[in-house]
Amino acid sequence: MGKYLIVATHPDDETLGAGGLMLRKKAEGNEVYVLNMTHMSTAYGYDEDRVTSRNYEIEEMVKSYDLDGYFNLKLKPSGLDSYLEGDLLHKISSVFNEVYPSVVILPYYKDVHSDHRITFDLCYSCTKNFRYPFIKKILMMETPSETDFVMAEYSFKPNYFVDISSYIDKKIEIAKIYKSEILEHPFPRSEKNIRAYATTRGALIGVDSAEAFVLIKGIE
């Protein structure tokens, strides 16, 4: 069995990009962890009710996946560029060394949101085999409303797929926990669009529903 670490730049990214994989891997007996980078806080200008609501959403998400661990760095949303890179690398490396993941799933390196791109760069720096030999596979996930708006030359070209046909309904149920993030179609983060993504990716591999990734490195 393996240890999967999904890196979410913002809460809900883990579900949008890899929720079906997380459910499937847990069902198959693997350990699944999430490292979340940013978090709402009154110190960042969010009101207490919104912070309380977000904390509840995260608690419900963690329970829904039955995660083996959830790490929250609680950094400023849309503000990762305001921190010293060395400080962030230390925090991320500490999580990697605590979890010892065999599979790491990162945001797409060209996502529109700068926080996503910074997250990728920082976390990818923590996958060098001579320092983190336990990491055997590195994937990038696609996030609706971020990955789909990249420039054409950097468009997401998946080469790794996971059949989530048995888990798509549960994935959408968990996504809806984030009430302010999952809105009505044609908003990119809608139930209809999440299901459309799964249907389209599934058709590429001959199944009902799938999630797609870019495999950066795989070691057998």
C-alpha positions as CSV (number, residue, x, y, z in Angstrom):
1,M,0.0,0.0,0.0
2,G,1.1,3.6,-0.6
3,K,1.0,7.0,1.1
4,Y,-0.6,9.7,-0.9
5,L,-0.1,13.4,-0.2
6,I,-2.3,15.9,-2.0
7,V,-1.1,19.5,-1.8
8,A,-4.0,22.0,-1.9
9,T,-3.2,25.7,-2.4
10,H,-6.6,26.6,-1.0
11,P,-9.2,24.5,0.8
12,D,-11.4,22.7,-1.9
13,D,-8.5,22.3,-4.3
14,E,-7.9,18.8,-3.0
15,T,-11.4,17.8,-3.8
16,L,-11.7,19.5,-7.2
17,G,-8.5,18.1,-8.4
18,A,-8.1,14.7,-6.8
19,G,-11.2,14.0,-4.7
20,G,-12.1,10.8,-6.6
21,L,-8.5,9.5,-6.4
22,M,-8.5,10.2,-2.6
23,L,-11.7,8.2,-2.1
24,R,-10.6,5.4,-4.3
25,K,-7.1,5.1,-2.7
26,K,-8.6,5.1,0.8
27,A,-11.0,2.4,-0.2
28,E,-8.1,0.3,-1.5
29,G,-6.3,0.6,1.8
30,N,-3.8,3.3,1.2
31,E,-3.1,6.2,3.5
32,V,-4.2,9.6,2.2
33,Y,-3.0,13.0,3.6
34,V,-3.6,16.6,2.6
35,L,-1.3,19.5,2.9
36,N,-3.2,22.8,2.7
37,M,-1.2,26.0,2.1
38,T,-3.5,29.0,2.7
39,H,-6.3,29.6,5.1
40,M,-8.8,32.3,6.0
41,S,-8.1,34.3,9.2
42,T,-9.3,37.5,10.8
43,A,-5.7,38.6,10.6
44,Y,-6.0,38.5,6.8
45,G,-9.2,40.6,6.8
46,Y,-11.9,37.8,6.9
47,D,-14.7,38.2,9.4
48,E,-15.1,35.7,12.3
49,D,-18.3,34.1,10.8
50,R,-16.5,33.3,7.6
51,V,-13.5,31.9,9.3
52,T,-15.7,29.8,11.6
53,S,-17.6,28.5,8.5
54,R,-14.4,27.6,6.7
55,N,-13.0,25.8,9.7
56,Y,-16.3,23.7,9.9
57,E,-16.0,23.0,6.1
58,I,-12.5,21.7,6.5
59,E,-13.5,19.5,9.5
60,E,-16.3,18.0,7.5
61,M,-14.1,17.4,4.5
62,V,-11.4,15.6,6.6
63,K,-14.1,13.4,8.1
64,S,-15.7,12.6,4.8
65,Y,-12.4,11.3,3.3
66,D,-11.3,9.8,6.6
67,L,-7.9,11.3,6.0
68,D,-4.9,9.9,7.8
69,G,-3.6,13.4,8.3
70,Y,-4.4,17.0,7.5
71,F,-1.7,19.7,7.6
72,N,-2.7,23.3,7.4
73,L,0.1,25.9,7.0
74,K,-2.5,28.7,7.4
75,L,-0.7,31.1,5.1
76,K,-2.3,34.2,3.6
77,P,-4.5,33.6,0.6
78,S,-3.3,35.3,-2.5
79,G,-0.2,36.2,-0.6
80,L,2.3,33.4,-0.9
81,D,4.7,35.8,-2.7
82,S,4.9,37.8,0.5
83,Y,6.8,35.1,2.5
84,L,10.5,34.2,2.5
85,E,11.0,31.2,0.2
86,G,13.3,29.5,2.7
87,D,10.7,29.7,5.5
88,L,8.0,28.1,3.3
89,L,10.4,25.4,2.1
90,H,11.2,24.5,5.7
91,K,7.5,24.1,6.5
92,I,6.7,22.0,3.5
93,S,9.8,19.9,3.9
94,S,8.8,19.2,7.5
95,V,5.5,17.8,6.3
96,F,7.0,15.7,3.6
97,N,9.5,14.2,6.1
98,E,6.7,13.5,8.6
99,V,4.4,11.8,6.1
100,Y,6.9,10.0,4.0
101,P,4.6,10.0,1.0
102,S,5.2,7.6,-1.9
103,V,2.9,9.7,-4.2
104,V,2.7,13.5,-4.2
105,I,0.0,15.3,-6.1
106,L,0.6,19.0,-6.8
107,P,-1.3,21.8,-8.5
108,Y,-0.6,22.4,-12.2
109,Y,2.6,24.4,-12.7
110,K,1.0,26.9,-15.0
111,D,-2.3,27.5,-13.2
112,V,-3.6,31.1,-13.5
113,H,-3.6,31.7,-9.8
114,S,-0.1,32.8,-8.7
115,D,-0.6,30.9,-5.3
116,H,-0.9,27.7,-7.3
117,R,2.3,28.3,-9.3
118,I,4.2,29.2,-6.2
119,T,2.9,26.1,-4.4
120,F,4.1,24.0,-7.2
121,D,7.5,25.5,-7.4
122,L,8.0,25.2,-3.6
123,C,6.7,21.6,-3.3
124,Y,8.5,20.4,-6.4
125,S,11.7,21.6,-4.8
126,C,10.9,19.1,-2.0
127,T,10.9,16.1,-4.3
128,K,14.6,15.7,-5.1
129,N,15.2,11.9,-4.9
130,F,18.5,12.3,-3.0
131,R,16.7,14.2,-0.2
132,Y,13.3,12.6,-0.4
133,P,13.9,9.0,-1.7
134,F,10.6,7.8,-0.4
135,I,8.7,9.8,-3.2
136,K,8.1,7.4,-6.1
137,K,5.5,9.3,-8.1
138,I,4.8,13.0,-8.7
139,L,1.6,14.1,-10.4
140,M,0.0,17.4,-11.3
141,M,-3.8,17.8,-11.0
142,E,-6.2,20.1,-12.8
143,T,-8.4,22.5,-10.9
144,P,-11.5,24.0,-12.5
145,S,-11.4,27.8,-12.6
146,E,-7.6,27.7,-12.6
147,T,-6.1,25.1,-14.9
148,D,-8.7,25.7,-17.6
149,F,-7.8,29.4,-18.0
150,V,-4.1,29.0,-18.8
151,M,-2.5,30.2,-22.0
152,A,-3.0,27.8,-24.9
153,E,0.7,26.9,-25.1
154,Y,0.7,25.8,-21.5
155,S,-2.6,23.9,-21.7
156,F,-3.1,20.9,-19.5
157,K,-2.2,17.7,-21.4
158,P,-2.9,14.7,-19.1
159,N,-1.1,11.4,-19.5
160,Y,-2.3,9.7,-16.3
161,F,-5.9,8.8,-15.5
162,V,-7.7,7.4,-12.5
163,D,-11.1,5.7,-12.9
164,I,-13.4,7.3,-10.3
165,S,-16.7,6.0,-11.7
166,S,-17.6,4.5,-8.3
167,Y,-16.7,7.7,-6.5
168,I,-17.9,10.7,-8.6
169,D,-21.1,11.1,-6.6
170,K,-19.3,11.1,-3.3
171,K,-16.7,13.6,-4.7
172,I,-19.5,16.0,-5.6
173,E,-21.1,15.5,-2.2
174,I,-17.8,16.5,-0.5
175,A,-17.3,19.4,-2.9
176,K,-20.6,20.8,-1.9
177,I,-19.3,21.1,1.7
178,Y,-17.6,24.3,0.5
179,K,-20.8,26.2,0.1
180,S,-19.2,29.5,-1.0
181,E,-16.9,27.8,-3.5
182,I,-19.3,25.5,-5.4
183,L,-21.9,27.7,-7.3
184,E,-24.4,27.2,-10.0
185,H,-23.5,26.5,-13.7
186,P,-21.9,28.1,-15.7
187,F,-19.6,28.9,-12.9
188,P,-16.5,26.7,-13.4
189,R,-16.7,25.2,-9.9
190,S,-20.3,23.9,-10.2
191,E,-21.7,20.4,-9.8
192,K,-22.5,20.2,-13.5
193,N,-18.9,21.2,-14.5
194,I,-17.3,18.8,-12.0
195,R,-19.3,16.0,-13.4
196,A,-18.6,17.2,-17.0
197,Y,-14.8,17.1,-16.3
198,A,-15.2,13.5,-15.0
199,T,-17.3,12.4,-17.9
200,T,-14.9,13.9,-20.5
201,R,-11.8,12.4,-18.8
202,G,-13.6,9.1,-18.5
203,A,-14.4,9.0,-22.2
204,L,-10.7,9.3,-22.9
205,I,-10.0,6.0,-21.2
206,G,-13.3,4.2,-21.8
207,V,-15.0,4.5,-18.3
208,D,-17.9,6.5,-17.0
209,S,-15.9,9.0,-14.9
210,A,-12.2,9.7,-14.4
211,E,-9.7,12.3,-13.0
212,A,-6.8,13.3,-15.2
213,F,-3.2,14.2,-14.1
214,V,0.2,14.9,-15.6
215,L,2.8,12.4,-14.5
216,I,6.0,14.3,-13.9
217,K,8.0,11.3,-12.5
218,G,7.4,7.7,-11.8
219,I,9.8,5.3,-10.2
220,E,9.2,1.6,-10.0
